[in-house]
Amino acid sequence: MPGFEFFGDEERKELNDVLETGILMRYGFDGPRKGHWKAKELETAITETFGCAHAQLLSSGTAALTTAMTALGVGYGDEVIMPSFTFVASFEAVLSVGAVPVLVDVDETLTLNPAAVRKAITASTKCIMPVHMCGSMADLDALQEICKEHQLILLEDACQSIGGTYKGKALGTIGDAGTFSFDFVKTITCGEGGVVMTNNKDVYTKCDGYTDHGHDHLGADRGADLHPFIGYNYRISELHAAVGLAQIRKLPKFLEIQQRNHGVLKAALQTIPEISFRIVPDESGDSRTFLSWFLPTEELTRAAVAEMKAQGILAGNFYWFDNNWHYIRKWDHLKNAAALNKLNPLQEAALLKLQTQDFSASDAVMSRCVSTAISLTWTEEQLQEKATKMATAIKKALSNAAVGV
Ligand SMILES: *Cc1c(COP(=O)(O)O)cnc(C)c1O
């Protein structure tokens, strides 16, 4: 799953280029940098690898979502429809631009249920933000259809699905804009970092300025830049970009390993008739960073997770229902509108309403869902052992339940 598992000489070489010149900043210092432009090079590699017109690197995936929304004109009072299962960064970004997160149910795709999205549309809806969780995608055809019908923006949070595709196109390049995170646990990492991808030149130009205090980057050596609008500092450093440059070259290898390891684990779990698997709208496009699966009831799922834990095979398994980073059930800070700075009244009212919103359809999915993170470094032996042990533990839990243990 995470690129850090393969940190090595390639990353060190790229980093050394930067360390030798000492130019850690991505802009300016044209002479002393001796031709090293790691951030620019990585942006070009991203456009070529994923097939989009423009890429803007930033300091994080959260900054990428914030910047993308700003560049797309999502702001005060605009409602952004997003799933109840995501990483907290998704709603943080919505709140940071003054917009209102509208959380809707997920289905067995583990992301937006298009019917729930339709029901949530109001006159204030501006944007739909599918989150391609755990390596695989939302039903993008259905969501695009809704966007077209209601003239809404489609922003893909593809932070967890680097290398995934939908009908031949890279996730993150299909909507009006899309984002990846390159934080330490993502499929490829810069240590910290993120990117906005878009095919819209105007959106890209706005992202470029916004991430660097509004500089238009047209003047010579920064000093002569104009500031057509207010920006912030969400820049990536050359050090982080250097690591990412080495990592993106390894992505094909990461994806190949994920596919193989995912296949072995899935085959083992397929021997258990009670298990069903996550619905993947385009199976061939699953990046396979996770294998996500369901048991018929919450009780059986809890028993299976407990049995796996007892057998010492917890590593790499996520029981999302109890997870306070990824699912609405435990986001008390969100439901209590517990912000340090004052939220705007529309945001505050919307958050407090989450306390009583019915998420039973999401609960019915998430309470039965386990995701197994696919490691890149399992040896063949470890992989086989993990597959066997997992299947055995789950079968034991199921048979215990059947006889009422
Ligand atoms: C990791 C992640 C982010 C945020 O990325 P950071 O680089 O950690 O800020 C956003 N959305 C999702 C779904 C993520 O998994």
The ligand as an ORCA input file, in Angstrom:
! r2SCAN-3c Opt
* xyz 0 1
  C      -4.901     11.361      3.000
  C      -6.201     11.879      2.549
  C      -6.448     13.250      2.369
  C      -5.516     14.339      2.807
  O      -4.216     14.234      2.477
  P      -3.044     14.845      3.376
  O      -1.924     14.864      2.405
  O      -2.798     13.900      4.519
  O      -3.448     16.204      3.808
  C      -7.674     13.641      1.856
  N      -8.624     12.751      1.561
  C      -8.437     11.433      1.735
  C      -9.537     10.484      1.358
  C      -7.235     10.959      2.264
  O      -7.090      9.652      2.474
*
